[in-house]
Amino acid sequence: MAKNENRQFLGLKCSRCGKQIRPTIKNKKNTPDKLEINKYCPSCHQVTLFKETKLGK
């Protein structure tokens, strides 16, 4: 299987409660800026802004 070096693993952190959820992958060549997505937060029980963070290992 070929390795794609443009793909980067990252985490998403809720801007309201601070809970980090769901590791995801982004292509750093196509999206060099930090990722910001509106998603449903299971802790807040509402749709909030999630920002990109480093994946905690």
Backbone torsions as a table, in degrees:
resi	resn	phi	psi	omega
1	MET	NA	134.1	-178.6
2	ALA	-75.0	145.3	-180.0
3	LYS	-98.2	130.0	179.7
4	ASN	-103.6	110.5	-176.7
5	GLU	-79.1	-9.7	178.8
6	ASN	-81.2	-16.1	-179.9
7	ARG	-83.5	136.6	-177.1
8	GLN	-133.3	131.2	175.8
9	PHE	-81.0	139.5	178.1
10	LEU	-151.5	167.1	178.1
11	GLY	-110.2	162.3	176.0
12	LEU	-117.0	131.6	-176.9
13	LYS	-119.7	132.6	-179.6
14	CYS	-68.6	133.7	-179.3
15	SER	-79.6	-15.3	-179.5
16	ARG	-90.7	-55.3	-176.0
17	CYS	-100.7	-18.7	177.9
18	GLY	87.1	4.6	179.6
19	LYS	-74.7	132.6	178.7
20	GLN	-94.0	127.5	-179.6
21	ILE	-127.7	165.3	162.7
22	ARG	41.7	98.9	173.1
23	PRO	-64.8	140.9	-178.4
24	THR	-139.3	173.1	-177.9
25	ILE	-124.0	139.4	172.4
26	LYS	-133.2	156.7	177.3
27	ASN	-91.9	108.7	-174.5
28	LYS	-72.3	-13.5	176.2
29	LYS	-76.8	-41.0	-178.9
30	ASN	-82.1	-33.3	-179.1
31	THR	-127.8	83.9	-178.0
32	PRO	-74.4	-21.6	-179.8
33	ASP	-77.2	166.5	177.0
34	LYS	-69.1	142.9	-176.9
35	LEU	-82.3	133.9	174.5
36	GLU	-134.5	119.0	-174.4
37	ILE	-132.5	140.6	171.3
38	ASN	-85.3	120.3	-179.1
39	LYS	-138.0	165.7	176.0
40	TYR	-81.2	127.8	177.9
41	CYS	-99.7	122.3	-179.6
42	PRO	-68.4	-23.3	178.7
43	SER	-79.5	-42.5	-178.9
44	CYS	-82.8	-19.1	-176.4
45	HIS	59.5	37.9	175.4
46	GLN	-159.7	168.6	179.5
47	VAL	-81.1	123.2	179.8
48	THR	-132.7	171.7	179.4
49	LEU	-82.3	127.4	176.6
50	PHE	-108.9	133.0	-179.4
51	LYS	-113.0	153.5	-178.6
52	GLU	-71.0	135.8	173.6
53	THR	-135.6	168.5	174.0
54	LYS	-71.3	146.1	-179.1
55	LEU	-77.8	121.7	179.1
56	GLY	-75.9	125.2	-178.1
57	LYS	-110.4	NA	NA
